Amino acid sequence: MKKYFEFAKHQTSYKQEVLAGIATFLTMAYIIVVNPAILEAAGIPRGPSMIATILSAALGTLIMGVYAKRPFALAPYMGENAFIAFTVVRVLGIPWQTALGAIFIAGVLFTVLTLTRVRGWLADTLPRSLKHSFSVGIGLFLTFIGLNLTGIVTLGVPGAPVGLGRLSQPTVLLAVFGFFIIIWLMIRKVRGAVIIGILATTLLSFALKLTPMPTSWMALPPSLGPIALQMNIADALSLKNLPVALIIFIMAFVDTVGTLIGLSARAGLLDENGNLPQIEKPMLADALANLIAPLLGTTTTGAYVESAAGITEGGRTGFTAIVVAALFLLALFFAPILTAVPPHAYGAALVVIGIFMVSPLTQIDFNDYTELVPAFLTIVLMIFTFNIGVGMTAGLLSYPVLKTLAGKYKDVPAGMWVFATLSLLFYVFYPYR
């Protein structure tokens, strides 16, 4: 097993990989509850939806671990699930079965493009400045989520969209405690610092009665029958619904490429040219997950930015992903206890993770505006629109445009024009409010 995952090459161990897997799972376990709650607005029953969420995450992550050998966890995407529930179903009036059909079509396209190595070729054409900006943007995006989950930053009013939360609230103070515990443990070079911080904050929250203790430890999972294999592909291929499949494809395509590159940069898995070796493997794992998810009855599934938690703990191989997959499968029966971790506990961990993802900013050439501006747009729009896809497409579209305006069009790889075209289509079909 150690030889298969090349533990020696990555200077890791079973203990390190297990701790990394636990850290990743704890920071993304919220999806077990949140995804079904969002999709319920689309008419998908919550109980079966929870099972579909768990199984799609477990199977996709297992493929990533065993086949691609990367420490990345997969689960239904936040953002895409809200797009399906509130825009596609509630606003456009498209049945959720048709929406799942559109997701399946996107999954087929992903698989074909991956097997023909088109996705890998496109990813390798990304300039280093954008690759670095993906990592920085994702880190700050996670930081913003963490600050909001802890209550340190709250939604504001028109003219001041965000503001300082009530720092006197016990849950906020507990989150600050968790943040400094994790940092202190990291300074002391204690393995499992993120996990220890999350668990310590959770236990204190239980003890202080700020978070209710779960009433049971185990529960039998409900049936998947009402939503499994219910997708309507024929209706999704109709002329009026085809744009939905297109926008799902573009959103997931850009999100996945950027997330894989950003996480790989944090894990030190990129080569001397800034590319991820054998990128087709994690991309194929992602593509297969996108085929599995709608079959089970849930939305677009792909690499999760919360995988950065495990990477921060030292996860470097697919064994980390296998641990995450195993924990998701356990969640089928232990959902009450595993989902009891409060937001102020894992939110503090996300803020810490953001700290360790901003260092690539120093690798961006601040003297070349054709490199700096696309990177800047990627980072700030990713955060301030609260949408990773918007930030990435802004950078992908502006890069070749600015290079051309500066008379450097020969420096633009052909693949970047493909990305620019997809990004332009993203904005054309984007469901503006």
SEDRENFI-139947 format. One record per atom (N, C-alpha, C): residue in one letter; x, y, z. Coordinates in steps of 0.001 Angstrom, whole numbers, plus 500000, padded with zeros to 6 digits. Example, Ala and Ser with C-alpha at 12.3 -4.5 7.8 and 13.67 -1.06 7.14 Angstrom:
BEGIN
A513190494310507800;A512300495500507800;A513200496700507800;S512850497750507080;S513670498940507140;S512900500030507870;
end
This chain:
BEGIN
M500832498791500000;M500000500000500000;M500870501265500000;K501904501282500836;K502795502447500883;K503462502668499533;K503856501559498880;K504509501659497580;K503525502151496518;Y502281501664496583;Y501260502043495604;Y501010503543495635;F500963504112496838;F500694505548496980;F501971506383497060;E503111505748496965;E504403506438496958;E504581507319498197;F504373506711499371;F504533507448500627;F505941508033500753;A506947507228500361;A508336507689500513;A508600508912499640;K508090508884498418;K508291510009497492;K507699511295498054;H506540511175498683;H505850512358499201;H506161512620500670;Q507083511819501228;Q507506511990502623;Q506304512018503569;T505464511006503458;T504267510945504275;T504174509579504939;S503086509347505685;S502907508092506417;S501415507836506580;Y501080506610507043;Y499677506280507282;Y499042507274508258;K499754507546509355;K499220508447510379;K498943509822509795;Q499894510340509025;Q499751511665508439;Q498575511707507463;E498435510663506653;E497360510623505659;E495988510454506322;V495931509652507386;V494659509467508101;V494218510772508758;L495154511452509417;L494839512744510031;L494373513747508975;A495019513717507820;A494641514626506736;A493226514323506255;G492910513036506112;G491577512650505674;G490503513078506659;I490781512919507940;I489822513339508971;I489614514845508927;A490721515592508768;A490632517048508707;A489766517505507538;T489999516911506366;T489203517269505195;T487732516952505430;F487466515752505953;F486067515350506167;F485357516289507143;L486024516627508240;L485383517477509243;L485035518853508696;T485865519363507776;T485601520698507241;T484550520694506135;M484239519507505587;M483247519468504507;M482026518623504862;A481958518087506086;A480826517247506481;A479509518019506456;Y479594519349506524;Y478373520156506480;Y477544519889505225;I478213519431504145;I477510519212502885;I476428518136503046;I476619517236504001;I475646516165504244;I474285516743504619;V474294517869505328;V473058518512505760;V472657519646504814;V473642520427504388;V473346521639503617;V472840521325502209;N473478520381501521;N473060520080500150;N471599519617500074;P471161518660500914;P469748518270500881;P468794519407501229;A469227520291502161;A468376521413502544;A468149522361501367;I469208522595500580;I469095523469499410;I468257522806498320;L468513521529498060;L467814520829496976;L466354520546497312;E466010520622498583;E464602520454498956;E463747521556498336;A464361522729498139;A463649523835497496;A463295523505496050;A463999522535495462;A463720522112494085;A462706520968494048;G462263520521495233;G461305519432495283;G461929518065495498;I463251518020495691;I463930516741495933;I463820516423497421;P463188515305497802;P462988515001499222;P464291514916500000;R464278515479501212;R465512515665501963;R466189514356502368;G465433513370502840;G466033512117503299;G466806511402502201;P466158511064501079;P466883510440499975;P468016511308499447;S467805512643499473;S468835513560498982;S470096513484499834;M469930513293501137;M471097513157502014;M471890511905501642;I471198510810501368;I471872509572500993;I472597509745499659;A471955510416498692;A472587510667497394;A473831511532497555;T473755512520498443;T474904513396498711;T476075512592499262;I475794511758500254;I476843510958500887;I477467509974499896;L476618509256499157;L477128508240498237;L477912508854497081;S477450509978496537;S478180510613495433;S479533511115495907;A479578511650497137;A480849512118497708;A481784510931497956;A481244509864498531;A482067508694498857;A482622508028497602;L481767507797496606;L482206507109495395;L483179507963494583;G482865509243494426;G483750510132493677;G485110510264494336;T485108510416495660;T486365510555496400;T487165509263496369;L486472508129496414;L487155506835496344;L487851506654494998;I487189507042493927;I487806506975492598;I489038507878492543;M488899509069493118;M490026510006493150;M491209509396493903;G490933508730495016;G492002508172495832;G492663506956495218;V491850506015494728;V492389504749494224;V492966504898492826;Y492269505614491954;Y492712505720490561;Y493667506888490344;A493257508087490779;A494089509275490529;A495192509454491559;K495052508823492742;K496060508883493809;K496352510318494251;R495314511138494332;R495462512526494762;R494675512753496048;P495115513668496915;P494460513873498216;P493255514796498144;F492469514689497081;F491344515588496873;F490023514867497132;A489153515502497890;A487822514956498147;A486832515560497163;L485838514775496773;L484802515234495860;L483450515191496566;A482586516130496221;A481239516176496787;A480396517114495917;P479073517108496088;P478233518050495336;P478664519488495594;Y478823520243494509;Y479315521619494594;Y478284522557495228;M478760523366496155;M477969524499496621;M477996525561495510;G476903526203495276;G476810527161494179;G476032526535493043;E476540525418492535;E475821524704491500;E474495524145492027;N474510523677493300;N473257523167493870;N472222524281494024;A472672525470494441;A471760526612494573;A471269527064493193;F472156527018492198;F471778527382490826;F470650526472490336;I470788525168490590;I469768524205490175;I468456524449490922;A468545524581492244;A467333524679493062;A466562525975492838;F467286527094492898;F466585528371492907;F466418529007491524;T467375528788490634;T467273529396489302;T466612528458488302;V467188527269488151;V466685526345487131;V465268525867487453;V465056525437488715;V463751524866489079;V462748525937489497;R463126526791490450;R462164527748491007;R461855528898490056;V462876529419489375;V462665530583488501;V462274530164487085;L463043529248486494;L462774528838485114;L461667527791485015;G461314527184486128;G460230526220486133;G460563524880485508;I461835524551485430;I462262523268484847;I462222522195485934;P461640521040485691;P461577519976486699;P462972519523487127;W463088519116488400;W464410518702488888;W464922517481488150;Q464006516659487646;Q464435515488486879;Q465161515913485596;T464669516984484969;T465312517512483763;T466655518144484104;A466713518842485243;A467978519451485687;A469046518381485907;L468649517250486498;L469598516153486692;L470037515580485351;G469131515565484382;G469486515124483032;G470539516021482418;A470408517343482651;A471390518301482134;A472757518078482777;I472753517749484071;I474012517474484773;I474673516222484200;F473866515216483886;F474399513982483305;F475026514260481939;I474374515105481137;I474916515474479816;I476274516147479981;A476367517061480962;A477647517721481237;A478697516694481645;G478291515700482436;G479214514645482853;G479735513841481679;V478862513562480703;V479280512840479496;V480304513667478718;L480045514976478600;L480994515862477899;L482338515878478620;F482307515962479963;F483544515933480746;F484337514668480454;T483643513545480444;T484306512261480255;T484947512172478881;V484208512593477845;V484732512549476475;V485950513459476336;L485849514683476850;L486964515634476741;L488182515168477536;T487937514451478635;T489047513944479435;T489737512776478749;L488943511831478238;L489499510661477569;L490251511035476294;T489836512111475646;T490526512588474438;T491667513541474777;R491908513717476080;R492998514551476620;R492836516038476324;V491649516453475920;V491418517875475644;V491450518682476936;R490830518144478010;R490817518872479282;R492233519033479835;G493042517991479730;G494419518075480207;G495230519083479406;W495021519085478087;W495723520044477229;W495337521469477593;L494053521704477829;L493597523041478195;L494202523472479531;A494221522557480489;A494769522892481809;A496244523250481724;D496986522568480870;D498418522836480733;D498711524164480044;T497708524721479339;T497925526009478666;T497730527196479615;L497238526928480812;L497023528021481761;L498346528673482141;P498434529993482087;P499677530676482495;P499877530584484003;R501119530674484416;R501445530516485841;R500745531551486707;S500641532781486203;S500026533837487011;S498590533481487371;L497853532890486422;L496479532502486707;L496431531302487644;K497358530356487472;K497402529211488378;K497633529666489820;H498548530622489980;H498807531147491322;H497586531892491854;S496918532620490980;S495746533386491420;S494610532465491830;F494482531311491192;F493457530347491589;F493670529919493038;S494925529609493378;S495237529176494734;S494937530280495746;V495375531500495448;V495157532630496357;V493665532911496497;G492963532943495357;G491532533234495379;G490754532211496180;I491066530934495985;I490381529871496733;I490665530003498227;G491914530325498574;G492264530509499978;G491485531628500628;L491373532768499950;L490627533900500494;L489126533629500478;F488670532862499491;F487271532461499421;F486919531609500643;L487793530645500973;L487584529823502163;L487638530669503439;T488528531648503450;T488635532541504601;T487340533305504810;F486785533818503719;F485536534577503808;F484402533686504318;I484334532453503805;I483314531513504276;I483497531266505772;G484746531034506170;G485034530778507575;G484662531942508475;L484990533154508062;L484651534341508850;L483149534498509003;N482422534147507948;N480963534237507995;N480367533141508871;L480895531926508744;L480385530811509550;L480609531040511046;T481723531669511380;T482035531913512793;T481262533101513361;G480715533936512482;G480002535113512952;G480894536318513143;I482178536182512816;I483098537318512936;I482759538372511895;V482358537918510713;V481883538803509645;V480447538420509338;T479574539417509252;T478163539154508990;T477700539951507779;L476539539575507260;L475947540334506168;L475561541713506672;G475797542724505817;G475533544090506219;G474235544635505653;V474302545857505194;V473140546555504628;V473540547121503277;P472579547545502438;P472946548168501158;P473934549308501355;G475011549270500584;G476070550261500718;G477209549767501581;A476926548801502412;A477958548173503255;A477602546692503375;P477909545911502330;P477421544525502230;P477815543608503370;V478987543855503978;V479408543027505105;V479829543920506258;G479811543348507448;G480202544123508616;G480749543226509699;L481185543821510769;L481736543080511900;L480605542471512715;G480746541192513032;G479740540532513859;G479864540941515313;R478962540405516124;R478991540712517564;R480061539850518235;L481186540472518518;L482317539737519076;L482059539260520500;S481012539784521133;S480697539369522500;S479890538075522535;Q479403537617521368;Q478635536374521339;Q479524535189521704;P479042534292522540;P479852533144522968;P480376532299521804;T479540532097520777;T479994531271519649;T481127531942518879;V481089533274518788;V482159534006518113;V483448533907518928;L483337534095520230;L484511533987521101;L485095532576521048;L484224531584520967;L484681530204520876;L485401529954519554;A484917530580518489;A485572530452517188;A486966531078517221;V487077532230517858;V488390532891518007;V489330532001518811;F488800531383519870;F489580530429520666;F490078529277519779;G489172528710518970;G489543527610518085;G490618528011517091;F490506529225516564;F491488529740515603;F492886529779516234;F492984530356517437;F494295530494518071;F494835529162518582;I493947528247518935;I494396526908519335;I495083526223518155;I494447526304516979;I495019525670515782;I496368526301515428;I496419527630515451;I497669528324515122;I498760527977516129;W498410527962517416;W499398527637518456;W499937526224518251;L499058525278517965;L499488523903517737;L500380523805516501;M500075524595515479;M500909524595514272;M502289525176514560;I502324526225515366;I503611526809515756;I504451525786516511;R503767524973517319;R504439523922518083;R504704522677517249;K504281522753515933;K504472521649514978;K503791520359515437;V502583520506515988;V501794519358516433;V500990518824515248;R501158517538514941;R500390516914513877;R498911516842514277;G498044517098513322;G496613517042513605;G496088518316514233;A496817519427514052;A496422520691514683;A495008521114514293;V494670520969513009;V493346521384512536;V492267520532513193;I492481519218513210;I491488518313513809;I491323518598515300;I492447518739515997;I492403518994517444;I491637520283517719;G491901521316516918;G491212522594517099;G489715522477516881;I489326521757515826;I487894521576515536;I487214520800516655;L487837519693517074;L487236518852518119;L487198519573519462;A488252520314519789;A488283521043521066;A487173522100521100;T487013522811519992;T485967523836519914;T484585523203519999;T484418522062519337;T483128521363519355;T482778520878520757;L483746520265521434;L483497519752522780;L483188520883523764;L483901521996523640;L483612523149524490;L482217523698524204;S481842523677522926;S480515524154522540;S479424523272523135;F479680521955523187;F478752521034523846;F478690521330525345;A479883521458525966;A479965521653527409;A479271522945527847;L479398523990527040;L478792525283527366;L477343525380526895;K476863524270526309;K475483524194525817;K475182525229524733;L476216525560523969;L476027526452522826;L475589525661521604;T475914524382521605;T475520523474520529;T474838522273521155;P473653521916520676;P472959520772521268;P473677519459520978;M473777518633521978;M474345517295521791;M473403516478520912;P473933515669520024;P473051514829519209;P472247513876520084;T470972513706519750;T470097512849520565;T470390511366520359;S471034511031519240;S471394509636518986;S472718509595518237;W473376508477518326;W474667508316517652;W474507507710516268;M473491506860516118;M473321506149514861;M471881506262514374;A471707506094513054;A470371506095512458;A470434505351511136;L469417504568510858;L469374503855509585;L469087504830508461;P469790504716507333;P469578505648506222;P468239505406505532;P467572506478505067;P466323506311504330;P466577505749502930;S465508505392502237;S465625504806500903;S466013505864499863;L466808505440498905;L467220506308497802;L466217506239496636;G465260505330496748;G464332505036495664;G463635506224495010;P463123507200495781;P462355508290495173;P463131509177494197;I464466509171494263;I465221510091493400;I466255509409492511;A466612508165492813;A467625507466492011;A467078507151490622;L467911507373489597;L467575507062488198;L466307507765487730;Q466071508967488239;Q464871509721487870;Q465167510844486872;M466398510978486419;M466762512076485522;M466075511932484161;N465773513095483554;N465095513140482252;N466060513732481224;I466806512869480545;I467821513319479587;I467173513886478326;A466111513261477867;A465449513707476633;A464969515151476757;D464352515489477894;D463858516855478094;D465018517837478229;A466121517374478837;A467296518246478996;A467922518580477649;L467746517708476654;L468315517931475315;L467413518777474423;S466237519130474922;S465339519963474123;S465946521347473923;L465536522026472867;L466139523312472499;L466010524338473615;K464881524345474309;K464668525363475349;K465499525094476605;N465866523822476850;N466599523478478068;N468094523267477853;L468533523204476598;L469943522954476319;L470878524003476923;P470482525311476961;P471358526302477611;P471657525976479072;V470731525299479753;V470966524923481152;V472131523947481234;A472120522947480332;A473220521977480298;A474541522677479989;L474496523672479102;L475709524398478724;L476288525172479900;I475436525892480634;I475936526696481741;I476450525799482870;I475797524654483103;I476280523697484110;I477655523184483702;F477808522868482412;F479081522364481902;F480200523392482109;I479936524632481737;I480966525672481830;I481331525946483291;M480306526072484158;M480554526338485580;M481425525243486197;A481043523993485968;A481786522881486557;A483163522715485931;F483259522939484616;F484542522807483910;F485570523770484498;V485188525022484602;V486108526044485101;V486412525815486576;D485365525520487378;D485565525278488806;D486554524147489048;T486380523042488311;T487215521868488534;T488670522128488167;V488902522704486990;V490273522986486561;V490963523902487569;G490290524977487935;G490892525926488868;G491128525338490241;T490164524545490727;T490297523942492048;T491430522932492082;L491518522080491067;L492595521088491019;L493962521758490981;I494097522790490159;I495381523490490057;I495695524214491359;G494694524884491926;G494916525633493160;G495309524731494320;L494600523609494475;L494917522666495549;L496266522002495328;S496568521687494071;S497853521044493756;S499015521977494052;A498814523266493794;A499854524248494114;A500103524273495613;R499033524231496398;R499173524235497864;R499874522963498358;A499612521832497671;A500189520556498096;A501596520334497555;G502056521238496678;G503383521069496091;G503429519947495075;L502306519692494396;L502227518601493435;L502467519049491996;L502643520351491769;L502888520845490416;L504355520643490042;D504605520461488745;D505983520280488295;D506672521623488088;E507893521592487529;E508666522824487378;E508026523818486420;N507107523347485570;N506399524233484640;N505064524711485191;G504783524337486435;G503523524749487046;G502343523892486628;N502584522713486060;N501516521816485628;N501372520647486590;L500179520068486629;L499933518901487459;L500180517649486627;P501222516862486959;P501509515650486190;P500311514702486170;Q500080514102485005;Q498973513153484824;Q497639513748485279;I497399514991484884;I496181515679485319;I494922514999484796;E495075514191483722;E493907513503483170;E493272512565484199;K494087512006485107;K493543511054486083;K492582511721487073;P492993512805487776;P492010513448488656;P490841514039487885;M491082514465486641;M489982514993485838;M488998513893485453;L489502512690485186;L488611511586484854;L487816511172486095;A488457511196487258;A487739510902488502;A486599511897488694;D486887513158488419;D485874514200488510;D484757513964487502;A485110513599486272;A484117513365485221;A483201512199485591;L483779511123486102;L482984509958486494;L482054510298487662;A482537511144488571;A481689511579489681;A480485512351489171;N480696513106488086;N479594513872487493;N478604512985486753;L479005511784486414;L478071510817485839;L477292510103486946;I477977509840488058;I477363509110489173;I476321509958489893;A476646511240490149;A475788512106490968;A474346512190490467;P474099512535489200;P472704512615488755;P472002511260488723;L472758510191488523;L472158508850488578;L471615508576489983;L472344509036490993;L471918508856492380;L470813509821492768;G470781510991492089;G469742511964492382;G470225513248493004;T471495513619492743;T471998514875493281;T472741515662492198;T473268516817492573;T473779517781491601;T475281517627491338;T475787518516490486;T477171518489490024;T478162518226491153;T478992517227490960;T479967516819491977;T481380517002491444;G482272517535492280;G483649517739491841;G484582517985493008;A485837518300492693;A486870518497493708;A486496519635494652;Y486645519393495943;Y486220520352496951;Y487390521170497478;V487168522483497566;V488238523356498050;V488604523044499493;E487656522460500259;E487946522096501642;E489012521011501745;S489373520393500612;S490487519431500608;S491766520097501093;A491797521419501036;A492960522164501523;A493208521908503004;A492162521534503754;A492340521233505179;A493248520025505354;G492989518978504578;G493833517789504646;G495224518040504128;I495330518845503083;I496639519182502525;I497465519950503565;T496796520857504280;T497481521604505338;T497981520664506434;E497251519562506662;E497657518569507663;E498732517623507131;G499111517769505857;G500179516946505311;G499734515864504350;G498441515837503997;G497950514847503040;G498528515081501658;R499137514059501075;R499788514219499777;R499433513111498779;T498759512053499233;T498490510933498339;T496993510591498333;G496659509611497494;G495275509180497394;G494749508515498647;F495647508116499560;F495179507479500789;F494359508461501626;T494709509742501553;T493913510771502226;T492480510737501720;A492312510659500396;A490979510623499799;A490220509362500202;I490923508236500295;I490279506988500706;I489723507109502124;V490473507758503007;V490004507973504378;V488736508823504369;V488729509884503557;V487542510747503451;V486344509944502950;A486571509123501916;A485493508306501356;A484924507354502413;A485806506735503205;A485363505810504256;A484519506537505302;L484921507758505650;L484162508530506643;L482787508923506101;F482722509229504805;F481417509527504205;F480502508305504263;L481063507124504001;L480254505910504066;L479772505654505499;L480634505917506483;L480217505790507885;L479084506763508205;A479112507911507532;A478086508928507776;A476693508441507399;L476603507400506582;L475294506820506254;L474582506360507520;F475357505938508523;F474789505408509757;F475050506312510959;F476097507161510872;F476461508013512004;F476237509495511702;A475330509789510799;A475067511181510424;A474745512081511623;P473966511624512630;P473634512518513750;P474853513067514476;I475857512211514721;I477026512674515469;I478022513395514566;L478165512914513332;L479150513514512434;L478740514906511966;T477439515163511944;T476978516483511507;T476723517421512688;A477124516988513886;A476923517820515073;A478009518870515243;V479101518784514474;V480176519778514559;V479612521139514159;P479673522140515042;P479040523438514757;P479840524267513755;P479184525183513060;P479865526034512070;P481017526846512641;H480888527290513906;H481972528106514468;H483224527284514743;A483102525938514713;A484276525084514910;A485029524890513599;Y484324524429512556;Y485039524229511292;Y485236525538510538;G484456526562510869;G484669527880510252;G486016528460510628;A486394528296511899;A487705528777512356;A488822528069511612;A488639526778511333;A489652526016510599;A489801526533509170;L488694526925508552;L488761527442507180;L489552528752507116;V489420529575508148;V490195530822508192;V491692530506508250;V492049529525509059;V493459529109509171;V493969528611507822;I493175527803507156;I493575527241505863;I493855528355504855;G493030529400504892;G493225530519503977;G494597531157504119;I495111531178505345;I496427531767505600;I497502531087504754;F497397529766504648;F498446528989503990;F498253528869502481;M497234529539501957;M496993529459500514;M497275530772499783;V497693531802500505;V497925533096499861;V499380533319499454;S500284532438499852;S501705532651499554;S502028532720498057;P501294532003497155;P501615532116495722;P501455533519495157;L500838534410495921;L500686535798495467;L502037536421495138;T503075536009495858;T504414536565495640;T505026536106494316;Q504427535077493692;Q504953534553492433;Q504385535267491210;I503420536167491432;I502802536902490324;I503635538134490005;D503887538377488728;D504706539515488288;D503889540807488370;F504165541612489397;F503422542852489599;F503848543944488613;N504923543738487894;N505398544741486940;N504823544550485542;D504185543413485297;D503576543142483996;D502064543163484167;Y501444544250483712;Y500002544405483912;Y499192543342483183;T499729542782482099;T498994541736481381;T498961540427482175;E499850540296483165;E499834539154484072;E499120539506485378;L499354540714485869;L498818541142487160;L497304541329487136;V496797542039486128;V495368542390486110;V494466541149486036;P494724540169485133;P493879538966485135;P493929538218486468;A495124538173487080;A495249537509488383;A494445538260489441;F494538539579489408;F493801540416490355;F492292540237490196;L491820540255488941;L490386540082488693;L489908538711489169;T490736537705488947;T490389536351489406;T490169536331490908;I491105536893491641;I491067536847493103;I489907537659493666;V489804538918493242;V488803539793493873;V487373539415493479;L487157539015492214;L485798538657491811;L485382537304492379;M486345536433492596;M486034535158493239;M485473535405494639;I486052536362495335;I485640536649496707;I484391537522496745;F484412538637496003;F483360539635496152;F482069539297495414;T482099538298494513;T480842537797493948;T480421536516494642;F481282536016495534;F481050534772496257;F480799533634495275;N481614533618494214;N481433532618493164;N482793532330492541;I483318531124492774;I484626530758492245;I484631530819490723;G483547530370490099;G483461530357488646;G483538531735488038;V482908532726488667;V482945534104488148;V484372534639488159;G485084534414489274;G486457534892489362;G487363534248488337;M487252532942488177;M488112532230487239;M487835532642485793;T486564532757485434;T486242533143484058;T486681534578483767;A486637535445484774;A487106536822484577;A488589536834484222;G489373536026484928;G490798535941484634;G491064535291483286;L490331534217482979;L490530533492481716;L490138534324480504;L489150535181480669;L488712536021479556;L489610537245479371;S490025537836480481;S490814539066480391;S492260538813479975;Y492803537628480285;Y494214537361479985;Y494535537467478494;P493879536725477606;P494216536845476180;P493852538208475602;V492790538829476143;V492389540154475655;V493477541181475944;L493975541190477181;L495006542158477560;L496333541882476840;K496661540619476667;K497879540274475934;K497799540789474495;T496636540631473894;T496446541100472511;T496518542612472436;L495873543307473357;L495898544770473376;L497313545301473581;A498129544515474296;A499513544933474553;A500456544514473430;G499901543910472371;G500732543473471249;G501489542193471527;K501032541440472540;K501710540190472907;K500847538969472582;Y500060539084471516;Y499130537995471191;Y499855536679470903;K501134536746470475;K501891535518470224;K502203534753471512;D502088535439472657;D502341534796473950;D501113534044474472;V500001534143473739;V498760533513474197;V498620532125473574;P498654531042474366;P498472529693473824;P497071529536473230;A496942528641472284;A495642528433471632;A494574528021472645;G494974527250473639;G494022526802474649;G493401527936475427;M494127529040475581;M493586530166476323;M492429530817475575;W492456530748474236;W491335531286473461;W490108530397473622;V490329529108473814;V489209528202474099;V488594528558475454;F489468528769476447;F488994529172477769;F488250530511477691;A488786531440476903;A488160532752476777;A486768532636476167;T486634531763475169;T485334531563474532;T484332530962475511;L484766529936476242;L483895529332477253;L483508530354478322;S484462531191478706;S484199532197479727;S483197533230479226;L483315533610477955;L482367534557477373;L480963533952477350;L480866532677476988;L479570531991476992;L479005531910478411;F479905531763479378;F479490531739480780;F478723533013481126;Y479268534151480711;Y478620535432481026;Y477369535669480179;V477339535131478968;V476167535279478107;V474964534538478698;F475209533315479183;F474120532490479677;F473929532558481190;Y474775533307481873;Y474680533367483333;Y473311533889483759;P472672533242484752;P471332533668485192;P471391534891486109;Y471527536063485530;Y471606537304486329;Y470300537547487073;R470448538123488269;R469230538418489040;R468654539764488603;
end
